[in-house]
Amino acid sequence: MTLRIHRPSKRRMLSLTVQASEQTSPHFMTVTLGGDDVHHLQQIGFDQAGRLFFADPAADDDVFLPSSERWILQLTLQGGNRRPRVRTYTIRRFKPEVSAFDIEISLREIDPSERTAAPGTRWARAATPGTKVAFLDEGHSYAPPGTAAWQLLAGDESALPAILAILERSAADLPAEVFLEVPVSEDIRTEVTMPPGSTMHWLPRTDPDAKPGTLALHAVQQAQLPDGRFYAWAAGESSMATGIRRHLVSKRGVLKSDISFRGYFSHGRTSL
Ligand SMILES: Cc1cc2nc3c(=O)[nH]c(=O)nc-3n(C[C@H](O)[C@H](O)[C@H](O)COP(=O)(O)OP(=O)(O)OC[C@H]3O[C@@H](n4cnc5c(N)ncnc54)[C@H](O)[C@@H]3O)c2cc1C
């Protein structure tokens, strides 16, 4: 994959607690994380994301949360039962006035018999104020070249927080053509801040068993796109992200260097 991650020049492991959590639509939970450590976080925005370390809601033992950027070493020194779960989430919204920031986690249906499946989703549903976590900033990938006249943003629900955050911070002279797939129409946001001249194509799934990202990929393949050189950013289910990039390069002649794309998860496979 062609991907340049812009890591913060300085970062540290943040010890935080859940301040609030709210289910905002059928498949989205907003979780506010906060604490004094937030002032060590560099506010870059766009698709800035980090690793969230948390105790699995099904864990029986006291879980260790890392305190250092060398978390892999710290975790290898812990017994298997004490290791936290780790998932990556985008910083949706900074709230410096209250030393906090929001993440938005997309929720999936989980078979209740699968006690340990999809720990990120189960954690989001169970998170209550006071729950302890650790968070490590992993930077951002969005970086439009100065030559772009407009931008194409595409993704599924896992990339919704990143796409909305990118739109809010985008340059006013960089209109966006956005293809955003969501699980159901009730997950569509009615108020979105975008650069002037932008168009949002919401793509709610009609088949609950469809592979995420399929609609977004097809929509980009079929789209009547504006003229002029553009920057493309795509993220979500891996085959969607690679499919969009392949289409743009082979069918639309877009330079690989004008595309950032990233697989956020692989359909049918749990994150490690
Ligand atoms: C840089 C980056 C930023 C990210 N930002 C966000 C974010 O802001 N919000 C967010 O919700 N996710 C985000 N993700 C994706 C998230 O980390 C993955 O979806 C993660 O796999 C979720 O963990 P889980 O424990 O719920 O499911 P897992 O245990 O990893 O997977 C369980 C099953 O669910 C499927 N699955 C996993 N994620 C999804 C999904 N989103 N939609 C449908 N099926 C899925 C898997 O294919 C697997 O079959 C981001 C990923 C990266 C790399």
PDBQT file of the ligand as one rigid body, heavy atoms in Angstrom, charges set to zero:
ROOT
HETATM    1  C1  LIG A 301      -5.950   4.349  11.472  1.00  0.00    +0.000 C 
HETATM    2  C2  LIG A 301      -7.273   3.677  11.811  1.00  0.00    +0.000 A 
HETATM    3  C3  LIG A 301      -8.335   4.448  12.274  1.00  0.00    +0.000 A 
HETATM    4  C4  LIG A 301      -9.566   3.848  12.603  1.00  0.00    +0.000 A 
HETATM    5  N1  LIG A 301     -10.594   4.622  13.081  1.00  0.00    +0.000 NA
HETATM    6  C5  LIG A 301     -11.770   4.048  13.422  1.00  0.00    +0.000 A 
HETATM    7  C6  LIG A 301     -12.827   4.830  13.993  1.00  0.00    +0.000 A 
HETATM    8  O1  LIG A 301     -12.680   6.027  14.245  1.00  0.00    +0.000 OA
HETATM    9  N2  LIG A 301     -14.009   4.195  14.302  1.00  0.00    +0.000 N 
HETATM   10  C7  LIG A 301     -14.194   2.853  14.061  1.00  0.00    +0.000 A 
HETATM   11  O2  LIG A 301     -15.278   2.334  14.356  1.00  0.00    +0.000 OA
HETATM   12  N3  LIG A 301     -13.195   2.085  13.535  1.00  0.00    +0.000 NA
HETATM   13  C8  LIG A 301     -11.992   2.643  13.220  1.00  0.00    +0.000 A 
HETATM   14  N4  LIG A 301     -10.982   1.876  12.731  1.00  0.00    +0.000 N 
HETATM   15  C9  LIG A 301     -11.249   0.459  12.455  1.00  0.00    +0.000 C 
HETATM   16  C10 LIG A 301     -11.199  -0.397  13.714  1.00  0.00    +0.000 C 
HETATM   17  O3  LIG A 301      -9.913  -0.310  14.319  1.00  0.00    +0.000 OA
HETATM   18  C11 LIG A 301     -11.484  -1.849  13.278  1.00  0.00    +0.000 C 
HETATM   19  O4  LIG A 301     -12.767  -1.907  12.725  1.00  0.00    +0.000 OA
HETATM   20  C12 LIG A 301     -11.362  -2.865  14.401  1.00  0.00    +0.000 C 
HETATM   21  O5  LIG A 301     -11.210  -4.121  13.780  1.00  0.00    +0.000 OA
HETATM   22  C13 LIG A 301     -12.576  -2.942  15.294  1.00  0.00    +0.000 C 
HETATM   23  O6  LIG A 301     -12.293  -3.877  16.304  1.00  0.00    +0.000 OA
HETATM   24  P1  LIG A 301     -13.381  -4.871  16.896  1.00  0.00    +0.000 P 
HETATM   25  O7  LIG A 301     -12.752  -5.445  18.119  1.00  0.00    +0.000 OA
HETATM   26  O8  LIG A 301     -14.717  -4.208  17.037  1.00  0.00    +0.000 OA
HETATM   27  O9  LIG A 301     -13.561  -6.016  15.777  1.00  0.00    +0.000 OA
HETATM   28  P2  LIG A 301     -12.503  -7.134  15.373  1.00  0.00    +0.000 P 
HETATM   29  O10 LIG A 301     -12.302  -8.110  16.485  1.00  0.00    +0.000 OA
HETATM   30  O11 LIG A 301     -11.261  -6.537  14.824  1.00  0.00    +0.000 OA
HETATM   31  O12 LIG A 301     -13.269  -7.862  14.176  1.00  0.00    +0.000 OA
HETATM   32  C14 LIG A 301     -14.401  -8.718  14.401  1.00  0.00    +0.000 C 
HETATM   33  C15 LIG A 301     -15.172  -8.924  13.114  1.00  0.00    +0.000 C 
HETATM   34  O13 LIG A 301     -15.803  -7.704  12.738  1.00  0.00    +0.000 OA
HETATM   35  C16 LIG A 301     -15.390  -7.289  11.448  1.00  0.00    +0.000 C 
HETATM   36  N5  LIG A 301     -15.206  -5.824  11.530  1.00  0.00    +0.000 N 
HETATM   37  C17 LIG A 301     -14.220  -5.172  12.182  1.00  0.00    +0.000 A 
HETATM   38  N6  LIG A 301     -14.410  -3.843  12.091  1.00  0.00    +0.000 NA
HETATM   39  C18 LIG A 301     -15.538  -3.670  11.366  1.00  0.00    +0.000 A 
HETATM   40  C19 LIG A 301     -16.255  -2.518  10.947  1.00  0.00    +0.000 A 
HETATM   41  N7  LIG A 301     -15.858  -1.287  11.271  1.00  0.00    +0.000 N 
HETATM   42  N8  LIG A 301     -17.388  -2.707  10.223  1.00  0.00    +0.000 NA
HETATM   43  C20 LIG A 301     -17.833  -3.931   9.924  1.00  0.00    +0.000 A 
HETATM   44  N9  LIG A 301     -17.200  -5.082  10.295  1.00  0.00    +0.000 NA
HETATM   45  C21 LIG A 301     -16.069  -4.940  11.001  1.00  0.00    +0.000 A 
HETATM   46  C22 LIG A 301     -14.083  -8.012  11.168  1.00  0.00    +0.000 C 
HETATM   47  O14 LIG A 301     -13.914  -8.232   9.798  1.00  0.00    +0.000 OA
HETATM   48  C23 LIG A 301     -14.290  -9.317  11.921  1.00  0.00    +0.000 C 
HETATM   49  O15 LIG A 301     -15.045 -10.231  11.136  1.00  0.00    +0.000 OA
HETATM   50  C24 LIG A 301      -9.734   2.442  12.426  1.00  0.00    +0.000 A 
HETATM   51  C25 LIG A 301      -8.640   1.657  11.995  1.00  0.00    +0.000 A 
HETATM   52  C26 LIG A 301      -7.427   2.277  11.692  1.00  0.00    +0.000 A 
HETATM   53  C27 LIG A 301      -6.268   1.412  11.222  1.00  0.00    +0.000 C 
ENDROOT
TORSDOF 0
